[in-house]
Amino acid sequence: MATAVLCQICHLWLLSNYGDGEAIRRGARKRRISKLAREALAVLKRNSAACGRLGIDIGPDAVKLVELSTSRRGREVRGHDVAPLPRGAVHEGRIHDETAVLETLSGALARAGVRVQCASVAVPAEASIIKTLPLPAALNEEELEWRLRLDSDQHIPFPFPQVAFDFQSLGPLDDDADQQAVLLVACHRQVVEQRAELLRRAGLRPVAVDIETFAMERALTRLAPARPPTDDTCALLDIGREAGTFHVLHRGRAVYRQDIPLPWPEGEPIETGASAWQSADVEALASQLARALQLHASAGLSPPVGLLWLSGSISGLRQLADDLSEAMALRVVMADPLRPLACHAGVDDEALRQVSPSLLVACGLALRGDT
């Protein structure tokens, strides 16, 4: 039943674990939704709690997955895999070759020995709209939803019937107690449903569709070593096959995002990353990052960045971190979200450490049900 009504409730579960999910789940319970959708939402939550934690990241370069479980030692990694996708199978946040993605996902599940069915997947940030809006503090959940629907054409650049959306009140504004900050997230309903359907065709049960940015935040704030205090500002550079994405996080939340061109020739295989990082390439990338930091600073969104994490699937990432640190006079470290976790007896610890920097989003998704 739950899968059959995903379309009806996707605006409720799109962001059901942002900020640990409690505020949105409380808000969702107050909304006037149909009895069928309410029952389906309850089924999804029961399944999420009863099953293991499986996070699946369908990116432009690869399908990446992490399965977490709980033992006497605490959280542990029970399975993982990184499976490259054919070029063009996923582009600009859209899945263009469902057959290739399904085959890649099925192979990754088999190699990882995944034993659970409940899974979380993410919508890419570039396919979503994320805004913080000032609205009257007197509006309750139902009134906020009505107001957002009424003003949807001002905030969402596509027809509202095609939208999957959710929102959360973040509390009163610091400088105006009569106004509240409301987080609004929306994307094309087709993007949400396509990912949920792919999981179902792979024999999984989709329990949530998150946003990649929120999954990244969750992994960094809960697991990543060498993280600064929560009131500090840090950055993340995620390096993909053809481009990098630069994020700035303040108090555990992403406040800035920018695409970063990579200094290797277009189309160069991702596996050649180790040989590609010559001194000129490092200097070029350092220059791109310096400009991104300047743009962030000029926007006045948060204090200066004091730490840069690197993540991605390329080889030579550790050496790149050292070289960038020297070139930029900035602390640069590997984003290793799985480092604090134990490994299940069937997991090769050394192999996991090699791919851990590429599993940031998948790990954040697997942590959705964590308490």
C-alpha positions as CSV (number, residue, x, y, z in Angstrom):
1,M,0.0,0.0,0.0
2,A,2.8,2.4,0.9
3,T,4.4,2.2,-2.5
4,A,1.1,2.7,-4.3
5,V,0.5,6.1,-2.6
6,L,4.0,7.5,-2.8
7,C,2.7,10.0,-5.3
8,Q,0.1,11.3,-2.8
9,I,2.5,11.8,0.1
10,C,5.8,12.6,-1.5
11,H,5.5,16.2,-0.4
12,L,5.5,14.9,3.2
13,W,8.4,12.5,3.0
14,L,10.7,14.5,0.7
15,L,12.3,16.1,3.7
16,S,11.2,13.9,6.5
17,N,14.5,13.8,8.2
18,Y,16.0,17.3,7.8
19,G,17.3,18.4,11.1
20,D,16.6,14.9,12.5
21,G,13.1,15.2,11.2
22,E,11.2,15.8,14.4
23,A,9.9,19.3,13.5
24,I,8.7,18.2,10.0
25,R,7.2,15.0,11.3
26,R,5.3,16.9,14.0
27,G,4.1,19.4,11.3
28,A,3.1,16.6,9.0
29,R,0.9,15.0,11.6
30,K,-1.0,18.3,12.0
31,R,-1.7,18.7,8.3
32,R,-5.0,17.8,6.8
33,I,-4.1,14.7,4.6
34,S,-6.3,11.9,3.5
35,K,-6.7,8.8,5.7
36,L,-5.0,6.7,3.1
37,A,-1.9,8.9,2.9
38,R,-1.8,9.1,6.7
39,E,-1.8,5.2,7.0
40,A,0.8,5.0,4.3
41,L,3.1,7.4,6.1
42,A,2.8,5.3,9.3
43,V,3.7,2.2,7.3
44,L,6.8,3.9,5.9
45,K,7.9,5.0,9.3
46,R,7.4,1.6,10.8
47,N,9.4,0.0,8.0
48,S,12.2,2.5,8.4
49,A,12.5,1.7,12.1
50,A,12.2,-2.1,11.7
51,C,14.6,-2.5,8.8
52,G,18.3,-1.8,8.5
53,R,19.6,1.5,7.3
54,L,20.5,1.5,3.6
55,G,21.5,4.7,1.8
56,I,21.7,4.9,-2.0
57,D,23.4,7.8,-3.8
58,I,22.6,7.8,-7.5
59,G,25.0,10.4,-8.9
60,P,26.3,11.4,-12.3
61,D,29.4,9.2,-12.0
62,A,28.3,6.2,-10.0
63,V,25.8,4.5,-7.8
64,K,27.1,4.4,-4.2
65,L,25.5,2.6,-1.3
66,V,26.1,2.1,2.4
67,E,24.3,-0.3,4.7
68,L,24.6,0.4,8.4
69,S,23.5,-1.8,11.3
70,T,23.6,-1.7,15.1
71,S,25.5,-4.2,17.2
72,R,26.9,-4.3,20.7
73,R,29.8,-2.2,19.4
74,G,27.4,0.5,18.3
75,R,26.9,1.5,14.6
76,E,28.8,-0.6,12.1
77,V,29.1,-0.8,8.4
78,R,27.5,-4.0,7.1
79,G,28.0,-3.4,3.4
80,H,29.1,-0.8,0.8
81,D,29.8,-0.5,-2.9
82,V,30.7,2.1,-5.5
83,A,29.6,1.1,-9.0
84,P,30.5,3.4,-12.0
85,L,27.7,4.5,-14.3
86,P,28.0,4.8,-18.1
87,R,28.6,8.4,-19.1
88,G,25.4,10.3,-19.7
89,A,23.2,7.8,-17.7
90,V,22.6,10.5,-15.1
91,H,23.0,14.1,-16.2
92,E,22.1,17.4,-14.6
93,G,20.1,15.6,-11.9
94,R,18.0,13.6,-14.3
95,I,18.2,9.9,-14.9
96,H,18.3,9.5,-18.7
97,D,19.1,5.7,-18.9
98,E,16.9,3.9,-16.3
99,T,18.0,0.5,-17.6
100,A,21.7,1.3,-17.0
101,V,21.1,2.7,-13.6
102,L,18.9,-0.3,-12.6
103,E,21.5,-2.8,-13.7
104,T,24.3,-0.8,-11.9
105,L,22.2,-0.6,-8.8
106,S,21.3,-4.3,-8.8
107,G,25.0,-5.3,-9.3
108,A,26.0,-3.0,-6.4
109,L,23.4,-4.5,-4.1
110,A,24.6,-8.0,-4.9
111,R,28.3,-7.2,-4.4
112,A,27.6,-5.5,-1.1
113,G,25.5,-8.4,0.1
114,V,22.7,-6.1,1.2
115,R,20.2,-7.9,3.4
116,V,17.6,-5.2,4.0
117,Q,14.9,-3.9,1.8
118,C,14.2,-0.4,3.2
119,A,16.3,2.3,1.5
120,S,16.6,6.0,1.3
121,V,17.7,7.8,-1.8
122,A,18.4,11.5,-2.6
123,V,17.5,14.2,-5.1
124,P,20.4,16.2,-6.3
125,A,20.7,19.8,-5.1
126,E,20.6,21.1,-8.7
127,A,17.3,19.5,-9.2
128,S,15.7,21.1,-6.2
129,I,14.7,24.5,-4.9
130,I,15.8,25.4,-1.4
131,K,14.7,28.7,0.1
132,T,14.3,30.3,3.5
133,L,11.3,32.6,3.5
134,P,10.2,35.2,6.1
135,L,6.5,34.7,6.9
136,P,4.2,36.0,9.7
137,A,5.0,34.2,13.0
138,A,1.3,33.9,13.7
139,L,0.8,31.4,10.9
140,N,0.4,27.8,12.0
141,E,1.3,24.7,10.0
142,E,-2.0,24.6,8.0
143,E,-1.9,28.3,7.3
144,L,1.8,28.1,6.2
145,E,1.0,25.3,3.8
146,W,-2.0,27.3,2.4
147,R,0.2,30.4,2.1
148,L,3.0,28.6,0.3
149,R,0.5,27.0,-2.1
150,L,-1.0,30.4,-2.8
151,D,2.3,32.0,-3.5
152,S,4.0,29.1,-5.2
153,D,4.5,30.9,-8.4
154,Q,6.7,33.4,-6.6
155,H,9.0,30.7,-5.2
156,I,8.9,27.7,-7.5
157,P,9.7,28.1,-11.2
158,F,7.5,25.3,-12.5
159,P,3.7,24.4,-12.4
160,F,2.6,23.6,-8.9
161,P,0.8,20.3,-9.9
162,Q,4.2,19.0,-10.9
163,V,5.8,19.8,-7.6
164,A,6.9,17.6,-4.7
165,F,7.5,20.0,-1.7
166,D,7.9,20.2,2.0
167,F,8.5,23.0,4.5
168,Q,9.6,23.5,8.1
169,S,9.4,26.5,10.4
170,L,12.8,27.4,11.8
171,G,11.5,29.7,14.4
172,P,11.2,33.5,14.8
173,L,13.7,35.8,13.0
174,D,16.5,37.2,15.2
175,D,15.7,40.8,14.2
176,D,11.9,40.5,14.0
177,A,9.9,38.4,16.4
178,D,6.7,38.9,14.3
179,Q,8.2,37.0,11.4
180,Q,9.3,33.3,11.3
181,A,11.9,31.7,9.0
182,V,10.3,28.9,6.9
183,L,12.5,26.5,5.0
184,L,10.9,25.5,1.7
185,V,12.2,22.7,-0.5
186,A,10.6,21.7,-3.8
187,C,11.5,19.7,-6.9
188,H,9.7,18.1,-9.8
189,R,7.5,15.3,-8.6
190,Q,8.8,13.2,-11.5
191,V,12.4,13.3,-10.1
192,V,11.1,12.0,-6.7
193,E,8.9,9.3,-8.2
194,Q,11.6,8.1,-10.7
195,R,14.1,7.4,-7.9
196,A,11.5,5.7,-5.7
197,E,10.4,3.5,-8.7
198,L,14.0,2.5,-9.5
199,L,14.5,1.4,-5.9
200,R,11.2,-0.7,-6.1
201,R,12.3,-2.3,-9.4
202,A,15.6,-3.3,-7.7
203,G,13.6,-5.1,-5.0
204,L,13.9,-2.4,-2.4
205,R,11.3,-0.5,-0.4
206,P,11.8,3.3,-0.6
207,V,11.2,4.8,2.8
208,A,12.3,8.4,2.0
209,V,13.6,10.7,-0.7
210,D,16.0,13.2,0.8
211,I,18.0,16.1,-0.6
212,E,21.7,15.4,-1.3
213,T,22.8,18.6,0.6
214,F,20.9,17.5,3.7
215,A,22.4,14.0,3.6
216,M,25.8,15.6,3.3
217,E,25.2,17.8,6.3
218,R,24.0,14.9,8.3
219,A,27.1,12.8,7.6
220,L,29.6,15.6,8.3
221,T,28.0,16.8,11.5
222,R,27.6,13.3,13.0
223,L,30.5,11.3,11.7
224,A,33.3,13.2,10.0
225,P,36.5,13.5,12.0
226,A,38.4,16.8,12.5
227,R,35.2,18.8,12.3
228,P,35.3,22.2,13.8
229,P,33.0,23.4,16.6
230,T,29.4,23.8,15.5
231,D,29.7,27.6,15.5
232,D,32.7,27.5,13.1
233,T,32.5,27.7,9.3
234,C,34.0,25.0,7.0
235,A,33.9,24.1,3.4
236,L,33.6,20.9,1.3
237,L,34.8,20.2,-2.2
238,D,33.2,17.1,-3.8
239,I,35.2,16.1,-6.9
240,G,33.3,14.2,-9.6
241,R,34.1,12.9,-13.0
242,E,33.7,16.2,-14.8
243,A,33.3,18.9,-12.2
244,G,33.6,19.7,-8.6
245,T,31.0,21.1,-6.2
246,F,32.0,23.6,-3.5
247,H,29.9,24.0,-0.4
248,V,30.3,26.2,2.6
249,L,28.7,25.0,5.9
250,H,28.0,27.2,8.9
251,R,26.8,25.7,12.2
252,G,26.3,22.4,10.4
253,R,24.1,23.8,7.6
254,A,25.1,24.5,3.9
255,V,24.9,28.2,3.3
256,Y,26.7,28.5,-0.1
257,R,27.2,26.3,-3.1
258,Q,29.1,26.7,-6.3
259,D,30.3,24.5,-9.2
260,I,34.1,24.4,-9.6
261,P,35.7,23.5,-13.0
262,L,38.3,20.9,-12.7
263,P,41.8,21.4,-14.2
264,W,42.0,18.2,-16.2
265,P,41.0,17.9,-19.9
266,E,37.3,17.3,-20.5
267,G,36.5,13.6,-20.7
268,E,39.6,12.4,-18.9
269,P,38.7,9.2,-16.9
270,I,38.1,9.7,-13.3
271,E,40.5,6.8,-12.5
272,T,43.5,8.8,-13.7
273,G,43.1,11.4,-11.0
274,A,46.4,10.4,-9.3
275,S,48.5,11.2,-12.4
276,A,46.5,14.2,-13.3
277,W,47.4,16.2,-10.2
278,Q,50.5,18.0,-11.3
279,S,51.7,21.2,-9.6
280,A,50.1,23.3,-12.3
281,D,46.7,21.5,-11.8
282,V,46.9,22.0,-8.0
283,E,47.6,25.7,-8.5
284,A,44.7,26.1,-10.9
285,L,42.3,24.3,-8.6
286,A,43.6,26.4,-5.6
287,S,42.9,29.5,-7.7
288,Q,39.3,28.4,-8.4
289,L,38.7,27.7,-4.7
290,A,40.2,31.0,-3.7
291,R,37.7,32.8,-6.0
292,A,34.9,30.7,-4.6
293,L,35.9,31.7,-1.0
294,Q,36.1,35.3,-2.0
295,L,32.5,35.2,-3.5
296,H,31.3,33.5,-0.3
297,A,33.0,36.2,1.8
298,S,31.6,39.0,-0.3
299,A,28.0,37.6,0.2
300,G,28.5,38.0,4.0
301,L,26.6,34.7,4.7
302,S,28.9,33.4,7.4
303,P,32.4,34.0,9.0
304,P,35.5,33.0,7.0
305,V,36.2,29.3,6.2
306,G,38.7,27.7,8.5
307,L,38.7,24.1,7.2
308,L,38.2,22.5,3.8
309,W,37.1,18.9,3.4
310,L,37.7,16.9,0.2
311,S,35.4,14.1,-1.0
312,G,35.0,12.2,-4.2
313,S,35.8,9.0,-6.1
314,I,39.1,10.0,-7.7
315,S,42.4,8.5,-6.7
316,G,45.2,10.6,-5.2
317,L,42.7,12.5,-3.0
318,R,44.9,12.4,0.1
319,Q,47.9,13.8,-1.7
320,L,45.7,16.5,-3.2
321,A,44.6,17.5,0.3
322,D,48.2,18.0,1.3
323,D,49.1,19.9,-1.8
324,L,46.0,22.2,-1.6
325,S,46.7,22.9,2.1
326,E,50.2,24.1,1.2
327,A,49.0,26.1,-1.8
328,M,46.1,27.8,0.0
329,A,47.5,28.1,3.6
330,L,44.3,26.5,4.7
331,R,43.7,23.3,6.7
332,V,42.5,20.7,4.1
333,V,41.5,17.1,5.2
334,M,39.8,14.1,3.7
335,A,36.1,13.7,4.4
336,D,36.0,10.2,5.9
337,P,32.5,9.8,7.2
338,L,32.9,6.1,8.0
339,R,36.1,6.3,9.9
340,P,34.5,6.3,13.4
341,L,32.4,3.2,12.6
342,A,33.3,-0.4,13.2
343,C,33.1,-2.9,10.3
344,H,31.0,-6.0,10.2
345,A,33.0,-9.2,10.1
346,G,32.2,-9.6,6.3
347,V,33.5,-6.1,5.4
348,D,37.0,-5.5,4.2
349,D,38.2,-2.6,6.4
350,E,41.0,-1.5,4.1
351,A,38.8,-1.5,1.0
352,L,36.2,0.5,2.9
353,R,38.7,3.2,3.8
354,Q,39.8,3.5,0.2
355,V,36.2,4.5,-0.9
356,S,34.9,6.2,2.2
357,P,35.5,9.8,0.9
358,S,33.1,9.0,-1.9
359,L,30.3,7.7,0.3
360,L,29.4,11.0,2.1
361,V,25.8,11.3,0.7
362,A,25.1,7.5,0.9
363,C,26.3,7.5,4.5
364,G,24.1,10.5,5.4
365,L,21.1,8.7,3.9
366,A,21.8,5.6,5.8
367,L,21.9,7.7,9.0
368,R,18.3,9.0,8.5
369,G,16.8,6.5,10.9
370,D,19.5,7.1,13.5
371,T,18.4,8.2,17.0
